[in-house]
Amino acid sequence: MAKILPVIMCGGAGTRVWPESRDSLPKQFIPLVSERSTFQMLVEMLKDPLFEKPVVLTNVDYRFLVVDQLSAINAEADIVLEPMRRDSGPAVAVAAEMAARRSPDTVVVVFAADHVVQDRPKLIQHCREAAEAAEAGAIVTLGIRPTGPATGYGYIRAGQPLKEGSPVRKVEAFVEKPDLVTAQKYVAQGYFWNCGYFVFRADVMQGELDKFEPAMREAAAAAVEASRPDLKFIVLDADSFGRAPKKSIDYAVIERSDRLALVPADIGWSDVGTWEAVWELSDRDSDGNSVRGHGVVLGGRNVHIRSDEHLTAVVGVEDVVVVTTQDAVLVLHRSKSDQVKALVDHLKSTNRREVAEHKRIFRPWGYYQSIDAGARHQVKRIVVKPGDRLSLQKHFHRAEHWIVVKGTAEVDRDGERHLVHENESIYLPIGCVHRLGNPGKIDLELIEVQTGSYLGEDDIVRIEDVYNRG
C-alpha cells in the first residue's frame, strides 16, 4: 500500500473555549490538555512511515503561528493558505485537487487540528484499514463509539462489512445533530459519532464533487491552478477560491454519497469542544479537581482552574470552571459549558475587544503585549526572536521610546544604524523611518512607550517588510 497524504484542517476560531481561544489565537494553537497544542499533538502523531509529509490548510491570518508551532516540534509541512474562510467543503476540494496533481489515485486522510486523539497506535491502524478500502473506491470515515448521548455530533448507522473479514463497514445512514431523546435512541441502537476524519482517493472525491457540487470543484481547481508561492507558503488564488460555495464537506458530499464506509474507531477521541471536555481530559486529584497554572482549590470538588499568570483561588464550590487570562475571567458551571458560544456571540454584539484579541498579540517576528494605556500614551512589552526583525515603517501620529531590558536591539532610524544594549534606550520621533531587529542569539525584550494623538495599530506605514504583509 502506498503512503497516505495527511491533510490537516487548521483554520477554525474555536469560540467554545473562550477566553483562552480567540480569533487571534484559536484553540488549535493552545496547549489545552498537554504542554503542546492540539495541532502539535496531531502533527507528532503523523510522524509515522504510513504518512507522507502533511499538508496544512489554514487561514492566511494564522500562517506564522503554524510555522512557529511546527518549528517548535521540529516538524515540516506544506502550508496552504486560504484567503478567506469557506468552511470545510472547499478546503477538502482543494486537498483533493492538490493530491490529484501528484497522482489521481493518491489516498488522502483529512484531520481537524483542534481535536485530541489519545491512542496513536489505534489511529494509525484504523487509517491503514480505511486506506485499503479507499484504494478500492470508498470514502471512509472513522466512526467513534459514543460515550453518551451527545447532541453536538452527527451520527452514523453502520451496516455490514464491505467484504468478508474486513473491519470496514458500509454506511446505512448519516444523520445530523439530534436532540437528546433522539441521541439516546441512536446510542442504544449502536450508532457511531461522526468525528469528521475522512479517507478517500483524490479522484474519487473529485468525482463526487463533480456530481454534487460542481461549482465547488471548479473553484477549488482554479484556486490551485492560480496559486502562488509566498515565503514558506502556497497561497490560493482569492478570486477563484471566493467563488466556492460556503458549505461543509458533510453537507456537500458525505451525506449524499453512496460510497461512504466506516471504520469503528476506539481511539480516545475528543473534539475538546467545551471546558467540560477539557476538564475530562485533564489530570485530576482525588477530589476531581484540575489546576493548570496558578490556582488553589479548598473544599471544592470537580473544579477546573486555568490561570497562567494570576493567582486564582476557589473555595467550597463544586462542578465549576474558572479560566483567568490577562484581561478576562470566565466562571461557569461545568454543565453549562455549551453556553460559552452564546456568551461570545453576546460579547461580539457589544463590540468587546476581548472576543477577538488577547493582550499578547503574536507576529511573525515574535509578539507584543499591552501593559498600560491612556488617552495619549500606551506601554507595550515587545519580544523579537533571534535573527528576526520588524518592517521598515513610520507613524504619522505617535512617537516611541524603546528601553531594552534583555538582549541587544539593532535599530535603523532615518538611515542610521544603532546598537542598543540592555539598560539603554532610544527615541523615535513622529514621522521618522525606523526598523527594529534582533541580531543576537537570545530573545530581544524591550519596553515601548508610545505618546501621541492617535495610538492605533493602523497608524503604521510599512515601507519594506520581509514577511510580505500589506
C-alpha positions as a Markdown table, in Angstrom:
| # | Residue | x | y | z |
|---|---|---|---|---|
| 1 | Met | 0.0 | 0.0 | 0.0 |
| 2 | Ala | 1.2 | 3.5 | -0.9 |
| 3 | Lys | 1.7 | 6.1 | 1.7 |
| 4 | Ile | -1.3 | 8.3 | 2.8 |
| 5 | Leu | -1.3 | 12.0 | 2.4 |
| 6 | Pro | -2.5 | 13.6 | 5.6 |
| 7 | Val | -4.3 | 17.0 | 5.3 |
| 8 | Ile | -4.7 | 19.0 | 8.5 |
| 9 | Met | -7.6 | 21.5 | 8.6 |
| 10 | Cys | -6.3 | 24.3 | 10.7 |
| 11 | Gly | -8.5 | 27.4 | 10.1 |
| 12 | Gly | -11.3 | 27.5 | 12.8 |
| 13 | Ala | -11.8 | 30.0 | 15.5 |
| 14 | Gly | -12.8 | 27.8 | 18.5 |
| 15 | Thr | -15.1 | 30.2 | 20.4 |
| 16 | Arg | -16.4 | 27.5 | 22.7 |
| 17 | Val | -13.3 | 27.6 | 24.9 |
| 18 | Trp | -13.1 | 31.4 | 25.2 |
| 19 | Pro | -11.4 | 33.3 | 26.8 |
| 20 | Glu | -8.3 | 31.3 | 26.0 |
| 21 | Ser | -9.3 | 30.7 | 22.4 |
| 22 | Arg | -9.9 | 33.9 | 20.4 |
| 23 | Asp | -9.7 | 34.9 | 16.8 |
| 24 | Ser | -6.1 | 35.9 | 17.1 |
| 25 | Leu | -5.1 | 32.7 | 18.9 |
| 26 | Pro | -7.7 | 29.9 | 18.3 |
| 27 | Lys | -7.8 | 26.7 | 20.2 |
| 28 | Gln | -5.8 | 24.5 | 17.9 |
| 29 | Phe | -2.7 | 26.5 | 18.8 |
| 30 | Ile | -3.3 | 26.4 | 22.6 |
| 31 | Pro | -1.9 | 23.8 | 25.0 |
| 32 | Leu | -5.4 | 22.8 | 26.3 |
| 33 | Val | -4.7 | 19.3 | 27.6 |
| 34 | Ser | -0.9 | 19.0 | 27.5 |
| 35 | Glu | 2.2 | 21.1 | 27.1 |
| 36 | Arg | 1.7 | 21.1 | 23.4 |
| 37 | Ser | -1.2 | 22.4 | 21.3 |
| 38 | Thr | -3.7 | 20.1 | 19.8 |
| 39 | Phe | -2.2 | 21.0 | 16.4 |
| 40 | Gln | 1.3 | 20.0 | 17.5 |
| 41 | Met | -0.1 | 16.8 | 19.1 |
| 42 | Leu | -1.6 | 15.7 | 15.8 |
| 43 | Val | 1.5 | 16.5 | 13.8 |
| 44 | Glu | 3.6 | 14.4 | 16.2 |
| 45 | Met | 1.1 | 11.5 | 15.7 |
| 46 | Leu | 1.6 | 11.7 | 12.0 |
| 47 | Lys | 5.4 | 11.1 | 12.3 |
| 48 | Asp | 5.0 | 7.5 | 11.0 |
| 49 | Pro | 6.1 | 5.7 | 7.8 |
| 50 | Leu | 2.5 | 5.3 | 6.8 |
| 51 | Phe | 2.1 | 9.0 | 6.1 |
| 52 | Glu | 3.7 | 11.5 | 3.7 |
| 53 | Lys | 4.7 | 15.0 | 4.8 |
| 54 | Pro | 1.5 | 16.7 | 6.0 |
| 55 | Val | -0.4 | 19.4 | 4.1 |
| 56 | Val | -1.7 | 22.1 | 6.5 |
| 57 | Leu | -4.7 | 24.1 | 5.2 |
| 58 | Thr | -5.0 | 27.2 | 7.3 |
| 59 | Asn | -6.3 | 30.8 | 7.2 |
| 60 | Val | -3.8 | 33.4 | 6.0 |
| 61 | Asp | -4.0 | 35.1 | 9.4 |
| 62 | Tyr | -2.6 | 32.0 | 11.1 |
| 63 | Arg | 0.3 | 31.3 | 8.8 |
| 64 | Phe | 3.1 | 32.4 | 11.1 |
| 65 | Leu | 1.6 | 30.6 | 14.1 |
| 66 | Val | 1.7 | 27.4 | 12.0 |
| 67 | Val | 5.3 | 28.0 | 11.1 |
| 68 | Asp | 6.3 | 28.7 | 14.8 |
| 69 | Gln | 4.4 | 25.6 | 16.1 |
| 70 | Leu | 5.9 | 23.3 | 13.5 |
| 71 | Ser | 9.4 | 24.6 | 14.2 |
| 72 | Ala | 8.9 | 24.1 | 18.0 |
| 73 | Ile | 8.5 | 20.4 | 17.5 |
| 74 | Asn | 11.0 | 20.0 | 14.6 |
| 75 | Ala | 8.3 | 19.1 | 12.1 |
| 76 | Glu | 7.7 | 20.1 | 8.5 |
| 77 | Ala | 4.6 | 20.5 | 6.4 |
| 78 | Asp | 3.4 | 22.1 | 3.2 |
| 79 | Ile | 1.4 | 25.1 | 4.3 |
| 80 | Val | -1.5 | 26.1 | 2.1 |
| 81 | Leu | -3.3 | 29.4 | 2.8 |
| 82 | Glu | -7.0 | 30.1 | 2.3 |
| 83 | Pro | -7.5 | 33.8 | 1.5 |
| 84 | Met | -10.9 | 33.7 | 3.3 |
| 85 | Arg | -13.0 | 31.2 | 5.3 |
| 86 | Arg | -15.3 | 29.0 | 3.2 |
| 87 | Asp | -16.0 | 26.1 | 5.5 |
| 88 | Ser | -14.6 | 22.5 | 5.1 |
| 89 | Gly | -16.2 | 21.7 | 1.7 |
| 90 | Pro | -13.9 | 24.0 | -0.4 |
| 91 | Ala | -10.9 | 23.0 | 1.8 |
| 92 | Val | -11.4 | 19.3 | 1.1 |
| 93 | Ala | -11.9 | 20.1 | -2.6 |
| 94 | Val | -8.6 | 21.9 | -2.6 |
| 95 | Ala | -6.9 | 19.0 | -0.8 |
| 96 | Ala | -8.3 | 16.6 | -3.4 |
| 97 | Glu | -7.1 | 18.8 | -6.3 |
| 98 | Met | -3.6 | 19.1 | -4.9 |
| 99 | Ala | -3.4 | 15.4 | -4.2 |
| 100 | Ala | -4.7 | 14.5 | -7.7 |
| 101 | Arg | -1.9 | 16.6 | -9.2 |
| 102 | Arg | 0.6 | 14.3 | -7.6 |
| 103 | Ser | -1.4 | 11.3 | -8.7 |
| 104 | Pro | -5.1 | 10.7 | -9.2 |
| 105 | Asp | -5.1 | 7.6 | -7.0 |
| 106 | Thr | -3.4 | 9.4 | -4.1 |
| 107 | Val | -5.1 | 8.4 | -0.8 |
| 108 | Val | -5.9 | 11.4 | 1.4 |
| 109 | Val | -6.8 | 11.5 | 5.1 |
| 110 | Val | -8.4 | 14.7 | 6.4 |
| 111 | Phe | -7.9 | 15.6 | 10.1 |
| 112 | Ala | -9.1 | 18.5 | 12.2 |
| 113 | Ala | -6.3 | 20.3 | 14.1 |
| 114 | Asp | -8.3 | 21.1 | 17.2 |
| 115 | His | -9.2 | 17.5 | 18.2 |
| 116 | Val | -7.4 | 15.2 | 20.6 |
| 117 | Val | -6.6 | 11.5 | 19.9 |
| 118 | Gln | -5.2 | 9.6 | 22.9 |
| 119 | Asp | -4.4 | 6.3 | 21.2 |
| 120 | Arg | -1.9 | 6.8 | 18.5 |
| 121 | Pro | -1.3 | 3.1 | 17.6 |
| 122 | Lys | -5.0 | 2.6 | 17.0 |
| 123 | Leu | -5.3 | 5.8 | 15.0 |
| 124 | Ile | -2.6 | 4.5 | 12.6 |
| 125 | Gln | -4.1 | 1.1 | 12.4 |
| 126 | His | -7.5 | 2.5 | 11.5 |
| 127 | Cys | -6.0 | 4.8 | 8.9 |
| 128 | Arg | -4.3 | 1.8 | 7.3 |
| 129 | Glu | -7.6 | -0.1 | 7.3 |
| 130 | Ala | -9.5 | 2.9 | 5.9 |
| 131 | Ala | -6.9 | 3.5 | 3.2 |
| 132 | Glu | -7.2 | -0.1 | 1.9 |
| 133 | Ala | -11.0 | 0.5 | 1.4 |
| 134 | Ala | -10.3 | 4.0 | -0.1 |
| 135 | Glu | -8.0 | 2.5 | -2.7 |
| 136 | Ala | -10.9 | 0.4 | -3.8 |
| 137 | Gly | -13.1 | 3.5 | -4.2 |
| 138 | Ala | -14.8 | 4.0 | -0.8 |
| 139 | Ile | -14.9 | 7.3 | 1.1 |
| 140 | Val | -14.2 | 6.1 | 4.6 |
| 141 | Thr | -14.9 | 7.9 | 7.9 |
| 142 | Leu | -13.6 | 7.0 | 11.3 |
| 143 | Gly | -16.7 | 6.3 | 13.4 |
| 144 | Ile | -16.3 | 7.0 | 17.2 |
| 145 | Arg | -18.1 | 4.8 | 19.6 |
| 146 | Pro | -20.3 | 7.1 | 21.7 |
| 147 | Thr | -19.6 | 7.6 | 25.4 |
| 148 | Gly | -23.0 | 9.1 | 25.9 |
| 149 | Pro | -26.0 | 10.7 | 24.1 |
| 150 | Ala | -24.2 | 13.8 | 23.0 |
| 151 | Thr | -26.2 | 16.3 | 20.9 |
| 152 | Gly | -23.3 | 18.1 | 19.4 |
| 153 | Tyr | -22.2 | 15.5 | 16.9 |
| 154 | Gly | -23.6 | 13.9 | 13.7 |
| 155 | Tyr | -24.4 | 10.2 | 14.0 |
| 156 | Ile | -23.8 | 7.3 | 11.6 |
| 157 | Arg | -25.5 | 3.9 | 11.4 |
| 158 | Ala | -23.2 | 1.2 | 10.1 |
| 159 | Gly | -24.2 | -1.8 | 8.2 |
| 160 | Gln | -22.5 | -5.0 | 7.0 |
| 161 | Pro | -18.7 | -5.3 | 6.3 |
| 162 | Leu | -17.6 | -4.1 | 2.9 |
| 163 | Lys | -16.1 | -7.6 | 2.4 |
| 164 | Glu | -15.7 | -10.7 | 4.5 |
| 165 | Gly | -13.2 | -10.3 | 7.3 |
| 166 | Ser | -12.9 | -6.5 | 6.8 |
| 167 | Pro | -13.3 | -4.1 | 9.8 |
| 168 | Val | -14.7 | -1.5 | 7.3 |
| 169 | Arg | -18.5 | -1.4 | 7.2 |
| 170 | Lys | -21.0 | 0.0 | 4.8 |
| 171 | Val | -22.8 | 3.1 | 6.0 |
| 172 | Glu | -26.6 | 2.8 | 6.0 |
| 173 | Ala | -27.5 | 6.3 | 7.3 |
| 174 | Phe | -25.7 | 9.6 | 8.1 |
| 175 | Val | -27.8 | 11.9 | 10.3 |
| 176 | Glu | -27.2 | 15.4 | 11.6 |
| 177 | Lys | -27.0 | 16.5 | 15.2 |
| 178 | Pro | -30.1 | 15.1 | 17.1 |
| 179 | Asp | -32.0 | 16.3 | 20.1 |
| 180 | Leu | -31.3 | 14.5 | 23.4 |
| 181 | Val | -34.1 | 11.9 | 23.1 |
| 182 | Thr | -33.1 | 11.0 | 19.6 |
| 183 | Ala | -29.4 | 10.8 | 20.6 |
| 184 | Gln | -30.3 | 8.4 | 23.4 |
| 185 | Lys | -32.1 | 6.2 | 20.8 |
| 186 | Tyr | -29.1 | 6.3 | 18.5 |
| 187 | Val | -26.7 | 5.3 | 21.2 |
| 188 | Ala | -28.9 | 2.4 | 22.2 |
| 189 | Gln | -29.0 | 1.3 | 18.6 |
| 190 | Gly | -25.3 | 1.2 | 18.2 |
| 191 | Tyr | -24.8 | 4.4 | 16.0 |
| 192 | Phe | -21.3 | 6.0 | 15.8 |
| 193 | Trp | -20.3 | 9.6 | 16.2 |
| 194 | Asn | -19.0 | 11.4 | 13.1 |
| 195 | Cys | -15.6 | 12.8 | 14.1 |
| 196 | Gly | -15.0 | 14.4 | 10.7 |
| 197 | Tyr | -11.9 | 12.4 | 9.7 |
| 198 | Phe | -12.3 | 11.2 | 6.1 |
| 199 | Val | -10.1 | 8.9 | 4.0 |
| 200 | Phe | -10.5 | 8.9 | 0.2 |
| 201 | Arg | -8.8 | 8.6 | -3.1 |
| 202 | Ala | -8.3 | 12.0 | -4.7 |
| 203 | Asp | -10.0 | 11.2 | -8.0 |
| 204 | Val | -13.0 | 9.6 | -6.1 |
| 205 | Met | -13.6 | 12.7 | -4.1 |
| 206 | Gln | -13.3 | 14.8 | -7.2 |
| 207 | Gly | -15.9 | 12.7 | -8.9 |
| 208 | Glu | -18.3 | 13.1 | -6.1 |
| 209 | Leu | -17.8 | 16.9 | -6.1 |
| 210 | Asp | -18.4 | 16.9 | -9.8 |
| 211 | Lys | -21.7 | 15.1 | -9.1 |
| 212 | Phe | -23.0 | 17.1 | -6.2 |
| 213 | Glu | -21.0 | 20.4 | -6.1 |
| 214 | Pro | -19.5 | 21.2 | -9.5 |
| 215 | Ala | -19.1 | 24.9 | -8.7 |
| 216 | Met | -17.1 | 24.0 | -5.6 |
| 217 | Arg | -14.9 | 21.6 | -7.6 |
| 218 | Glu | -14.3 | 24.2 | -10.3 |
| 219 | Ala | -13.5 | 27.0 | -7.8 |
| 220 | Ala | -11.0 | 24.8 | -5.9 |
| 221 | Ala | -9.3 | 23.7 | -9.1 |
| 222 | Ala | -9.0 | 27.3 | -10.3 |
| 223 | Ala | -7.7 | 28.4 | -6.9 |
| 224 | Val | -4.9 | 25.7 | -7.0 |
| 225 | Glu | -4.1 | 26.4 | -10.7 |
| 226 | Ala | -3.6 | 30.1 | -10.0 |
| 227 | Ser | -2.0 | 29.7 | -6.6 |
| 228 | Arg | 1.4 | 31.3 | -5.9 |
| 229 | Pro | 4.4 | 30.7 | -3.6 |
| 230 | Asp | 4.9 | 33.3 | -0.9 |
| 231 | Leu | 7.8 | 32.8 | 1.5 |
| 232 | Lys | 7.2 | 29.3 | 3.0 |
| 233 | Phe | 3.6 | 29.2 | 1.9 |
| 234 | Ile | 1.3 | 28.3 | -1.1 |
| 235 | Val | -1.3 | 31.0 | -1.4 |
| 236 | Leu | -4.6 | 30.0 | -3.1 |
| 237 | Asp | -6.0 | 32.5 | -5.6 |
| 238 | Ala | -8.5 | 34.7 | -3.8 |
| 239 | Asp | -10.9 | 35.4 | -6.7 |
| 240 | Ser | -11.2 | 31.7 | -7.6 |
| 241 | Phe | -11.5 | 30.4 | -4.0 |
| 242 | Gly | -14.1 | 33.1 | -3.2 |
| 243 | Arg | -16.4 | 31.5 | -5.9 |
| 244 | Ala | -16.6 | 28.3 | -3.9 |
| 245 | Pro | -20.0 | 27.8 | -2.1 |
| 246 | Lys | -19.5 | 28.1 | 1.7 |
| 247 | Lys | -20.6 | 24.6 | 2.8 |
| 248 | Ser | -19.2 | 21.9 | 5.0 |
| 249 | Ile | -18.0 | 18.7 | 3.4 |
| 250 | Asp | -20.6 | 16.8 | 5.3 |
| 251 | Tyr | -23.4 | 18.7 | 3.5 |
| 252 | Ala | -21.6 | 19.0 | 0.2 |
| 253 | Val | -20.7 | 15.3 | -0.3 |
| 254 | Ile | -20.7 | 12.9 | 2.7 |
| 255 | Glu | -24.4 | 12.9 | 3.4 |
| 256 | Arg | -25.2 | 12.5 | -0.3 |
| 257 | Ser | -22.6 | 9.9 | -1.5 |
| 258 | Asp | -23.3 | 6.2 | -1.9 |
| 259 | Arg | -19.6 | 5.5 | -1.5 |
| 260 | Leu | -19.5 | 6.1 | 2.3 |
| 261 | Ala | -18.0 | 3.5 | 4.6 |
| 262 | Leu | -16.9 | 3.4 | 8.2 |
| 263 | Val | -14.2 | 2.1 | 10.4 |
| 264 | Pro | -15.2 | 1.7 | 14.0 |
| 265 | Ala | -12.6 | 3.6 | 15.9 |
| 266 | Asp | -11.9 | 3.5 | 19.6 |
| 267 | Ile | -9.0 | 6.0 | 19.6 |
| 268 | Gly | -9.7 | 8.1 | 22.7 |
| 269 | Trp | -11.1 | 10.9 | 20.5 |
| 270 | Ser | -12.5 | 14.2 | 21.7 |
| 271 | Asp | -13.2 | 17.4 | 19.8 |
| 272 | Val | -12.3 | 19.3 | 23.0 |
| 273 | Gly | -15.4 | 21.4 | 22.2 |
| 274 | Thr | -16.2 | 22.6 | 25.7 |
| 275 | Trp | -14.5 | 23.4 | 29.0 |
| 276 | Glu | -16.1 | 20.3 | 30.5 |
| 277 | Ala | -14.3 | 18.3 | 27.8 |
| 278 | Val | -11.0 | 20.0 | 28.7 |
| 279 | Trp | -11.6 | 19.0 | 32.4 |
| 280 | Glu | -12.4 | 15.4 | 31.5 |
| 281 | Leu | -9.1 | 15.2 | 29.5 |
| 282 | Ser | -7.0 | 16.8 | 32.3 |
| 283 | Asp | -5.2 | 15.2 | 35.2 |
| 284 | Arg | -7.3 | 15.5 | 38.3 |
| 285 | Asp | -6.7 | 14.9 | 42.1 |
| 286 | Ser | -8.8 | 12.6 | 44.3 |
| 287 | Asp | -11.5 | 15.3 | 44.6 |
| 288 | Gly | -11.7 | 15.6 | 40.8 |
| 289 | Asn | -10.0 | 19.0 | 40.8 |
| 290 | Ser | -7.8 | 20.0 | 37.9 |
| 291 | Val | -5.5 | 23.0 | 38.2 |
| 292 | Arg | -3.3 | 24.4 | 35.4 |
| 293 | Gly | -1.1 | 27.3 | 36.3 |
| 294 | His | -1.5 | 29.4 | 39.4 |
| 295 | Gly | -4.6 | 28.0 | 41.1 |
| 296 | Val | -5.8 | 26.8 | 44.5 |
| 297 | Val | -8.9 | 24.8 | 45.4 |
| 298 | Leu | -10.0 | 24.5 | 49.1 |
| 299 | Gly | -13.1 | 22.4 | 50.0 |
| 300 | Gly | -14.1 | 22.1 | 46.4 |
| 301 | Arg | -14.8 | 19.1 | 44.1 |
| 302 | Asn | -14.7 | 18.7 | 40.3 |
| 303 | Val | -13.3 | 22.2 | 39.9 |
| 304 | His | -11.2 | 23.1 | 36.8 |
| 305 | Ile | -8.9 | 26.2 | 37.1 |
| 306 | Arg | -6.7 | 27.7 | 34.4 |
| 307 | Ser | -4.6 | 30.7 | 35.2 |
| 308 | Asp | -1.2 | 31.2 | 33.6 |
| 309 | Glu | -0.3 | 34.5 | 35.4 |
| 310 | His | -2.8 | 35.5 | 38.2 |
| 311 | Leu | -3.4 | 33.6 | 41.4 |
| 312 | Thr | -6.9 | 32.2 | 41.2 |
| 313 | Ala | -8.4 | 30.7 | 44.4 |
| 314 | Val | -11.7 | 28.8 | 44.6 |
| 315 | Val | -13.3 | 27.8 | 47.9 |
| 316 | Gly | -16.2 | 25.5 | 48.8 |
| 317 | Val | -17.8 | 25.0 | 45.4 |
| 318 | Glu | -18.4 | 22.1 | 43.1 |
| 319 | Asp | -18.5 | 21.5 | 39.3 |
| 320 | Val | -17.1 | 24.9 | 38.4 |
| 321 | Val | -14.7 | 26.0 | 35.7 |
| 322 | Val | -12.7 | 29.2 | 36.3 |
| 323 | Val | -10.5 | 30.5 | 33.4 |
| 324 | Thr | -8.4 | 33.5 | 34.2 |
| 325 | Thr | -6.5 | 35.4 | 31.5 |
| 326 | Gln | -4.8 | 38.8 | 31.5 |
| 327 | Asp | -7.9 | 40.6 | 30.5 |
| 328 | Ala | -10.9 | 38.3 | 31.2 |
| 329 | Val | -12.2 | 35.9 | 33.8 |
| 330 | Leu | -14.8 | 33.2 | 32.9 |
| 331 | Val | -16.7 | 31.4 | 35.7 |
| 332 | Leu | -19.3 | 28.8 | 34.8 |
| 333 | His | -20.9 | 25.6 | 36.0 |
| 334 | Arg | -19.5 | 22.6 | 34.1 |
| 335 | Ser | -23.0 | 21.6 | 33.0 |
| 336 | Lys | -23.3 | 24.9 | 31.2 |
| 337 | Ser | -20.1 | 24.7 | 29.2 |
| 338 | Asp | -22.1 | 24.5 | 25.9 |
| 339 | Gln | -23.4 | 28.1 | 26.6 |
| 340 | Val | -20.0 | 29.7 | 26.1 |
| 341 | Lys | -20.6 | 30.2 | 22.4 |
| 342 | Ala | -23.7 | 32.1 | 23.2 |
| 343 | Leu | -21.7 | 34.3 | 25.6 |
| 344 | Val | -19.2 | 35.0 | 22.9 |
| 345 | Asp | -21.9 | 35.9 | 20.5 |
| 346 | His | -23.3 | 38.4 | 23.1 |
| 347 | Leu | -19.9 | 39.9 | 23.6 |
| 348 | Lys | -19.4 | 40.3 | 19.9 |
| 349 | Ser | -22.7 | 42.2 | 19.7 |
| 350 | Thr | -21.3 | 44.7 | 22.2 |
| 351 | Asn | -18.0 | 45.0 | 20.3 |
| 352 | Arg | -15.8 | 43.8 | 23.1 |
| 353 | Arg | -12.2 | 43.6 | 22.1 |
| 354 | Glu | -11.6 | 40.6 | 24.4 |
| 355 | Val | -13.6 | 38.4 | 22.0 |
| 356 | Ala | -11.0 | 38.7 | 19.2 |
| 357 | Glu | -7.7 | 39.6 | 20.7 |
| 358 | His | -5.5 | 38.7 | 23.7 |
| 359 | Lys | -3.4 | 41.3 | 25.3 |
| 360 | Arg | -0.5 | 39.4 | 23.8 |
| 361 | Ile | -0.6 | 39.7 | 20.1 |
| 362 | Phe | 1.6 | 37.3 | 18.1 |
| 363 | Arg | 3.5 | 38.5 | 15.0 |
| 364 | Pro | 5.9 | 36.6 | 12.7 |
| 365 | Trp | 8.9 | 38.2 | 14.4 |
| 366 | Gly | 7.6 | 37.5 | 18.0 |
| 367 | Tyr | 4.9 | 39.2 | 20.0 |
| 368 | Tyr | 3.9 | 42.4 | 21.8 |
| 369 | Gln | 1.8 | 42.7 | 24.9 |
| 370 | Ser | -0.1 | 45.7 | 26.2 |
| 371 | Ile | 0.8 | 46.8 | 29.7 |
| 372 | Asp | -0.9 | 50.1 | 30.1 |
| 373 | Ala | -2.9 | 52.6 | 28.0 |
| 374 | Gly | -4.3 | 56.1 | 28.4 |
| 375 | Ala | -5.6 | 58.9 | 26.3 |
| 376 | Arg | -2.2 | 59.9 | 24.9 |
| 377 | His | 0.1 | 57.1 | 25.9 |
| 378 | Gln | 0.5 | 53.3 | 25.6 |
| 379 | Val | 3.0 | 51.0 | 27.1 |
| 380 | Lys | 3.9 | 47.6 | 25.5 |
| 381 | Arg | 6.4 | 44.8 | 26.1 |
| 382 | Ile | 7.9 | 43.7 | 22.8 |
| 383 | Val | 9.8 | 40.4 | 22.2 |
| 384 | Val | 11.7 | 39.8 | 19.0 |
| 385 | Lys | 13.0 | 36.3 | 18.1 |
| 386 | Pro | 16.7 | 35.9 | 17.4 |
| 387 | Gly | 17.6 | 36.9 | 13.8 |
| 388 | Asp | 14.1 | 38.4 | 13.1 |
| 389 | Arg | 13.2 | 42.0 | 12.5 |
| 390 | Leu | 10.1 | 44.2 | 12.1 |
| 391 | Ser | 9.1 | 46.0 | 9.0 |
| 392 | Leu | 10.7 | 49.3 | 8.0 |
| 393 | Gln | 8.0 | 51.7 | 8.9 |
| 394 | Lys | 6.9 | 55.1 | 10.1 |
| 395 | His | 4.0 | 56.7 | 12.1 |
| 396 | Phe | 2.1 | 59.9 | 11.5 |
| 397 | His | 0.7 | 60.4 | 15.0 |
| 398 | Arg | 3.0 | 58.9 | 17.6 |
| 399 | Ala | 6.5 | 59.0 | 18.9 |
| 400 | Glu | 8.1 | 55.9 | 20.5 |
| 401 | His | 10.7 | 55.4 | 23.3 |
| 402 | Trp | 12.3 | 51.9 | 23.3 |
| 403 | Ile | 14.1 | 50.7 | 26.5 |
| 404 | Val | 16.0 | 47.4 | 26.1 |
| 405 | Val | 15.7 | 45.0 | 29.1 |
| 406 | Lys | 17.2 | 41.9 | 27.5 |
| 407 | Gly | 19.4 | 41.3 | 24.6 |
| 408 | Thr | 20.6 | 43.8 | 22.0 |
| 409 | Ala | 18.5 | 45.8 | 19.6 |
| 410 | Glu | 19.6 | 46.8 | 16.1 |
| 411 | Val | 17.7 | 50.0 | 15.3 |
| 412 | Asp | 17.6 | 51.7 | 11.9 |
| 413 | Arg | 16.5 | 55.3 | 12.4 |
| 414 | Asp | 16.3 | 57.7 | 9.4 |
| 415 | Gly | 19.2 | 55.8 | 7.6 |
| 416 | Glu | 21.4 | 55.5 | 10.6 |
| 417 | Arg | 22.0 | 52.2 | 12.4 |
| 418 | His | 22.3 | 52.0 | 16.2 |
| 419 | Leu | 23.0 | 49.1 | 18.6 |
| 420 | Val | 21.0 | 49.5 | 21.8 |
| 421 | His | 22.1 | 47.2 | 24.7 |
| 422 | Glu | 20.5 | 46.2 | 27.9 |
| 423 | Asn | 19.6 | 49.2 | 30.2 |
| 424 | Glu | 19.9 | 51.6 | 27.2 |
| 425 | Ser | 17.1 | 53.4 | 25.3 |
| 426 | Ile | 16.5 | 55.2 | 22.0 |
| 427 | Tyr | 13.9 | 57.8 | 21.0 |
| 428 | Leu | 11.9 | 57.6 | 17.7 |
| 429 | Pro | 10.2 | 61.0 | 16.9 |
| 430 | Ile | 7.0 | 61.2 | 14.9 |
| 431 | Gly | 7.5 | 60.5 | 11.2 |
| 432 | Cys | 10.9 | 59.0 | 11.4 |
| 433 | Val | 11.6 | 56.0 | 9.3 |
| 434 | His | 12.7 | 53.1 | 11.5 |
| 435 | Arg | 13.1 | 49.4 | 11.9 |
| 436 | Leu | 13.8 | 47.1 | 14.9 |
| 437 | Gly | 15.8 | 43.9 | 14.7 |
| 438 | Asn | 17.4 | 41.3 | 16.9 |
| 439 | Pro | 20.9 | 40.4 | 15.7 |
| 440 | Gly | 21.6 | 38.2 | 18.8 |
| 441 | Lys | 21.2 | 34.6 | 19.8 |
| 442 | Ile | 18.6 | 35.2 | 22.5 |
| 443 | Asp | 15.2 | 36.8 | 22.6 |
| 444 | Leu | 15.2 | 40.6 | 22.5 |
| 445 | Glu | 12.9 | 42.2 | 25.0 |
| 446 | Leu | 12.1 | 45.8 | 25.3 |
| 447 | Ile | 9.6 | 48.2 | 26.8 |
| 448 | Glu | 7.9 | 50.5 | 24.3 |
| 449 | Val | 6.3 | 53.8 | 25.4 |
| 450 | Gln | 4.1 | 55.4 | 22.8 |
| 451 | Thr | 3.0 | 59.0 | 23.0 |
| 452 | Gly | 0.8 | 61.0 | 20.6 |
| 453 | Ser | -2.7 | 62.0 | 19.5 |
| 454 | Tyr | -3.5 | 58.6 | 17.9 |
| 455 | Leu | -2.1 | 55.2 | 19.0 |
| 456 | Gly | -4.0 | 52.7 | 16.9 |
| 457 | Glu | -2.2 | 49.8 | 15.1 |
| 458 | Asp | -3.4 | 51.1 | 11.8 |
| 459 | Asp | -1.0 | 54.1 | 12.1 |
| 460 | Ile | 1.8 | 52.1 | 10.6 |
| 461 | Val | 3.1 | 52.8 | 7.1 |
| 462 | Arg | 5.1 | 49.8 | 6.0 |
| 463 | Ile | 7.9 | 50.8 | 3.6 |
| 464 | Glu | 9.6 | 47.4 | 3.5 |
| 465 | Asp | 8.6 | 44.1 | 5.0 |
| 466 | Val | 10.4 | 40.7 | 4.9 |
| 467 | Tyr | 7.0 | 39.0 | 5.7 |
| 468 | Asn | 5.2 | 40.4 | 2.7 |
| 469 | Arg | 2.4 | 41.9 | 4.7 |
| 470 | Gly | 0.4 | 44.8 | 3.2 |
